[in-house]
Amino acid sequence: MSKSKHLKAITNAQSIEELWDMHIKKMATYGFDRLLYGFTRYRTTNSLGDPEDFVILTNHDPAYTDVFMGQGLYFHAPMVKWVLENEGASSWNILRKMIDSGTLTHSERKVIEFNTSMNVLAGYSISFKSISPRSKGAIALTAKADISQNEIDEVWAEHGDDIIVMNNVVHLKIMTLPQSVPGRGLTKRQKEALEWVGDGKTTQDIALLMGLTPATVEKHLRLARDALNVETTAQAVLKAALQNQMFVIEA
């Protein structure tokens, strides 16, 4: 498939699952067989936000992600630190420079040792441009275990611009698709109630519009707040909108 046809296909994807499957297959043609994408809208000076609110997409083996993500190793990963401080793409050859400089912390060295043990040896990281100081998105492209960093650098020298464009488009497309956390998605009634709140309707108005009692509307709003892990209905409307869980056409 040509690059233009591929870009057309990913921009027309109707779900994150469909989009991610296409992206995995395309990146594999360049020698990257394991991908790890992450995005947060809730970054602060000292935190990346609640991990449950992250958008995480990966085809790494659970044996890797259960430790790297589940046990919080990512927080000490040198390349994660790089993407938080930079925008653009970087070869993992900078890790060798970090190691040789002797400036890595004990925790950072432990991450590199773990990655080495899991054959996460060569690759590139892309840090996407942010429109808000609280948001950050990035993707780690891990090369096949039998490809060295020098070899993948040669691939990048020839195709790097195309790879960056494809990853940028995938990142932007993800921002337009529903991003509910598994097990915490909104029901149709909860979405409808939040949409009416977003339109400025009162509980009594919503009850009339939905053919429900005010108490039932309040119940839907409470369950929506619980599902979104927020305290107020205003926060629920904002978060549902950011995650594209409301005011969207069903796929």
N, C-alpha and C positions, 0 to 999 in steps of 0.2 A: 504494500500500500504506500502511495506517495505521501510525502510530508503534508501536503495540502489536504489530501483526503483524510489523513489521520487527524489533523487538527479539526476538520469539519466534523468528524465522528465524535471526538471528545467534547466539542462544544455543544453537540446535540444529545449528549448522554442525559438520561432521565433520572439517574440515581447515582449516588456515590459508589455503590457496588459495581455498577456497569462501568463507570469512569475509571475506577481503580483497576479493574481487571484489564482494561485496554492499556492503561499506563504501564502496568507490570510487564505485559507482553512486549510493549514497544521498547522499554528500557532494557529488556533482556537482549534485544537485538544489538545493543551497543556494548554488551558485556556486564551490565548491572543486573544481577539476578535476585537481589534482596533490597527492598526499599523500606524506609521508615519516615513517614510524613507526620508532622505535628503542628498544631495550631492552637493558640490561646488568645482569647480576647480579654483576659483578666490579669494581665501581668502587672506587677507592682515593682517597687524598688528592690524588695527583698524576696519576691516570690513570683512564680509563673502562674499562680492561681491554683484553684482546686483541680487536681489531676482528673477528677470525674467530669470536669467541664472541658477538658482538652478534646480536640478532634485528633484522634490517632488512627493512622492507616498503615498497615505493614503486612508484608508476607514473610517476615522472619519467622523462624521456628519458635514456638512457645518457650522452648528451653532457653532461648535468648531473651525474648521480651519479658518473660516472667521475672528475670533478674534485672535486666537493664531498665525496664519501665517499672515493673512491680515492686522491686526493692529500692527504687530511687537512684540507681547508678547514673542515670541520665543527668542528674543534677550536678554531677562532678565531671562529666565528660568534657574533655578539652574542646572537641568540635562543637558541642552545644554552647560552650562559653564563647566560641568564635562566632557562631551564628547570632548570638544575642548582642554581640558588639559590632557586627559588620553586616553589610548587604552584598549580595552577589554570590559568586561561586568560589570554592577553594578546594584544591587538591589536598588529599590527606598526607601528602609528602611533608606538610608543615609539622606533622606530629613528630617526625624524626628530628627536626630542628628543635622542637620543644624538649624532646628527650635529651638531645645532646647539650642543650643549654643548661640542664640541671635545675630548671625553674619549676618543674611540675611538682604539685603537692602529692602527698602520699595517696590521697583519695583519687587524684587524677591518674597516677601510675596504676592503681588497682583497676581502674576502668580500662586502661590500655591492655593490661594483663588479661582481663576477662575477655575483651574483644579478640585478642590474639588466640585465646583458648577456643573461641567459637568461630574461628576463621573469618572474622570481620577484620580484614587486613588492609585492603586497598579500596579506594573509592573517592567520592567527591561529596561535598556538602553544599547545598544551595540555601542561602538566606534570602527570603523574599522581602520586597519593599513593604513597609508598614505605613498605613495612613493614620495610625493612632499610636501614641506611646505605650498604650496598654495591650496592643495586639502584636503578635509575632508568629510567623509561619516559617517553616524550614523543612527540608527533606534531605535525608542521608541516602546516597546511592552507593551500595556496597557491591564491589566487583566480585565476579565468580572467584572461588577459592584458588583456582589455578592461574589467575591473572595477577601479575605483579603491579605495583603502583606505577612503575615506569611504563609498562604496557598500556595501562588504562590512561595514563597521561598522554600517550601517543594517540589513543582513540579520541580523547578530549580535544587535542590540538586540531584534529580534523573535523570533529562533529560537535564540539562544545557549544557553539552558538545555537545549533538546532536543539540540543538537549536542554539548554537553559530556556529557550522559547517554549518547548513542549511542557516543561515543568511549571513555568509561569502560567501558562494557559490552564493547566490542570489545577493549580492553586486557586486561580481566579474562578474557575468553574465550581470548585468545591464550595466557595463562598456563596454561590447561588442556589445550592441544593440543600434540602433538609438535613440537619445535623443532629438529630436527637440521639441522646445516649441510650444504648440498648437497655430496655427495661424501664426507661424513664420518659418514653414518648407520651405525647398528649393524645387523649381520645378525641373523637370528632366533636363531642359536646363541649369538652374543655377548650378546644381550639375556637369553637364558635363563640363561647362566652367571652374568651379573651379578645377575640376580634371585635365584638361589640363594645367591650371596655375601651379598646383602642380607638373606636369611633366616637368615644365620648358619652356612651349611654350609661345611665344609672342602672342599678340592680333591678329596680321596678320596670324600667324600659326593657331591659334584657329579658326579664320574665315574660313580659307581654309578647315580645318578638319571637321568643323561643317556645312559647306555649307552656311555660313552666311556672312553678311558684317561686317567689323570691328566695325562699329557703333552699330550694333545689339549685338555683343559680349560684348561691353562695357556696353550696357544697361543691359544685363543679369548679368554681374559682379556687376554693381551698385545695382541692385535689390537684389542680394545675400548679398551684404554688408548691405543693409537696413534690410533684413530679419534676419540677424545675429547680427544686432545692433553693427557694428564695423565700423571703419573709413577707413581702408585700405584693399586691396585685400589680402595682405599677412596675415593679421589678420583673414580674412574670411576663407582662406584656413586652417589655424591652428584651428580655432574654429569648422569648419565643420568636420575636421578630428577628433578632440577630441570628438565631439558629434556623431561620426559614421554616418554622413550624406553623406559621399562621399567615394568612393572606397569600397562600400559594395554591396553584392549580394542582390537583392530585394527578400523579403520574399514571 
